[in-house]
């Protein structure tokens, strides 16, 4: 079998396009939505770059961590489910082993001291580590020394990169999340505030690290739009669609916000990129380890559900 080799940069772009298309094809309803954070990483396992998805979800009864690793030759994926039961202290630390295309993958986690800030995803004092071939191929959290000591494994030659994050948040007027627009720089706090009822015209504010970067007046006429802002001298494209907030029944749908680092591509850039890579235009699940992009490919999707 002839394997098509693709750089990490091309694989990230292809994966983002597929994920964006899936968001369009599979709309989310209030019945299926819950407080959740989905993070997709590019990780090297068994000789190939693969998507590793970490899903944190929480409701009144359950707090669950799901880890899935894509197969190479098929559209299947291997999943490891961890129930973080609040009344079981022992469930917050453990390890599991599963196979991915014949490669043994070990998962270690310690969430006993984890701190949360209104999200099902911990903010500090925890780790989740994936180990393959005695390498920590993915490490999430700030307890890095503890993770390496427990796994008795060395760091991977190339770090995994978070390139996609999707979060469902619930609130009345304020919605917040946090993200890194560059994996080498600090994490930013993102807050969306709105005023869609009352004597004044609907308004919306989008702030990053406490600074209002976007202020939309007359939101009833500007419920969809986009704007490029600067965050620590880095360009970030912001897209929004809050039609449901203004014209649908309360709680029946969500506002959508997309944050994508980098300036908008020009027509010339689009033409150049359309001719790059292999000429057949088909997507490949085989990713070369020879090179990878150092440029940020991260994209954040924020689903904001208004509750009364």
C-alpha positions, 0 to 999 in steps of 0.5 A: 500500500502506498502511503501519502505523506503530509506535513503537520501544517497540511494535516492541521488545515485539513482537520480544521476544514473537516471539523468546521464542516461537521459543525455546519452539518450537525447543529447542536440543540439544547437537548443535546448540549451540556456544559462541555469543553472539547480540545483536539490535539495533533499528537505523534503516536505510532509513527504518525500524527493523529488527532487526540480528542479530550472531552470534559463534560459536566451536568448535575449528576456526572463529570466525565473525561473522554479521551479518543485517539484516531485510527490511521487506516479507518475513520474509527477511533479508540476511546478511554472514558473516565468517570470523575464521580464527585463522591469518589476520591479514588476516581480522581487519580488512576491509569488505563491502557488501550491499543491504537492500531497495535500500539499500546497507549497508557493514560495517567491522570490526577485530578485530586487537587484540581481547581475549576473556574466555572468550566468542566475543564480544570484550570490548575493543579492537575495532569492528564498524560498519554504515554506511548513507546515510553514517551509522554506524547500528550500532557495536559495540565500544570503538574508536569513534574508529577506527571513525568515522575509517575509515568517514568517516561521521557518527554516526546521529541516534538510537543503535541499542539492544541489546534481546535477547542469547542466550548458550550457555556451557559449564562444570562448575560455573560459568557467566559472562556480562556485560550492560548492564541500561541502555544508559546505565550500566556493564556488569555481570558475571553469574556462576551457580555450582552444586553439584549433586552431593556429600554436601550438598543441591544449591545454586545461587548467582547473583551480579552484580558479585561480590555473591551476590543469589540463593542457592537451597538444596534445588535439587532442589525449587526447580529452577524459579523467579523472583526480582526483585533490585536492581542499582545501584538498578534492579529486575531480574527473574531466571528460572531452570530447571535441571531438566536439571542434576538429572534428565537425563543429563550434557550432554544439555540445559542450564539456562536463565536469563533476566534482564529489567530492570524490576519485574514488571508488575501485572495493571492494567499488563497490561490497559492494555498489552493495549489499546494500539497498533492494534486489529487485534492483528497484528504489523507490520514497519513502524516509525516514526522519529517516536518511540522508547522511552527505557526499557530493553527489554533481555532476556538469555537464558543457556543453561548447558551442564554438561560433565563 
